[in-house]
Amino acid sequence: MLNWIGIAAINMAIAVALGAFGAHGLENIVSVQQIEWWHTATLYLFVHALGLLVVGVLIRLKYVTQTTAWLLQIGIIIFAGSLYAMTLGAPRWFGAITPVGGMLMIAGWLWLAVSAFKIKPA
């Protein structure tokens, strides 16, 4: 079983580093639109990394399976990754895969909801 708490912590460290890079390293290099993509990617990465941390704890407590974590992590990679890539010069068609990442993150949260409703009270 993967250590989702550790993976979440790595995601959060990456979010801080990329956020700082976007704020200080890209400001005079890319367009305003590209900075907005970078900020959106960083926001979603950070928020979902925090969520993944909670999910990691729930997995350790055996309240949920790893499915939620996998959906969130793959969603993070596709959503934020495509926005970061476009900011750094990837073709605009990369934006077509961004919603796939978003849908995976939504699916992860819905999977968590379904799992939570299945938990029997103690």
N, C-alpha and C positions, 0 to 999 in steps of 0.2 A: 504494500500500500504506500502511495506517495505521501510525503510530508507536506500537506497543503498549507500548513501554518508557515513553514519555511518558504514555500513558493510564494505565498502572499507577501511575506516580508521582502523577498527579492523584488517582486512587482512594485512594492511601495518605494524601495530604494531607487529603482529604475525611474519611477514617476517623479521623484524629487530631482534626480539628476537631469532627466529630460526637461522637466519644467524649468530648472535653472538655465539649462542650455538654451531653451527657447526664449527665455527672458533676457539673457545676456549675450548669447552667441549668434542669434539669428536676426536681431532687430534691424540691422542695416543691410541685410543680405537678401531677405525675401520680402514678398509683398504683404500687405495688410491681410489679404485673404489667406495666404499661407500661414501667417502667424495665428490667425483665427483657427485654422485646421489644427495647428500644433497645440493650441490651448485646449481645444475640444478633446483631442486625443489624450492629453495629459490629465484633464479633469476626469474623463471616463476611466482611464487607467487607474488613477488614484482611488476613486470611489469604489470601483469594482475590486481593487486589491484589498481594500478594507472589508468589503463584503466577503471576499474569498477568505480572509482571516477568520471571520465569524463562522463561515462554512467549515473551515478546517477544524475549528473547535467542535462544532456539531458532529463532524465525522469522527473525531476522537472519542466523543461521548456516545457514539453509535446511534445518534438520532437520525442521521441522513447518510446516504451512500455517496460515493465519489462522483456520481453522475452530475450533480449540481456544480461541483468544482470543475470538472472537465468542460462543461458547457460554458461556464464563466471564463475559464482560462483561454479556451480556444476563441471565444468571442472577443476577449481583450486583445489577443494577438491580431486577429483579423481587423477589428474595428480600429484600434489605435494604430496598429502597424500600417494599415493602408493610408491613414491620414498623415502619419509621420513620413511615409514614403513619398506621398504627393508633395508635401512641404519641401522635401529634399530633392525634388525634380522628377519623380516618377510620372509617367503619363497620367492625364486626368481620368482615363478610364479606370484607374485604380479605385476611384470613387464609387464605381459600380459594385465593388465587393464590400465596401464599408457597411452597407445595411445587412449583409450576411452576418457580420460580426455582431451588430446590434440585435439581430434576431436570435442569435445564439445566447447573448447575455439575457435577453427577455426570457428565453426558454429555460435558462438556468434558474432565474428567479421564480418562474412558474413551477419548475420541478421542485424547488425548495418549498414553495407553498403547498403543493400536493403532498410532499413528504411530511410537512408539519401537521397537516390535517389528519394524516394517518397515525400520528403518534398517540398512543394510548396514555391517558392521564395516570399518574402513579397512585 
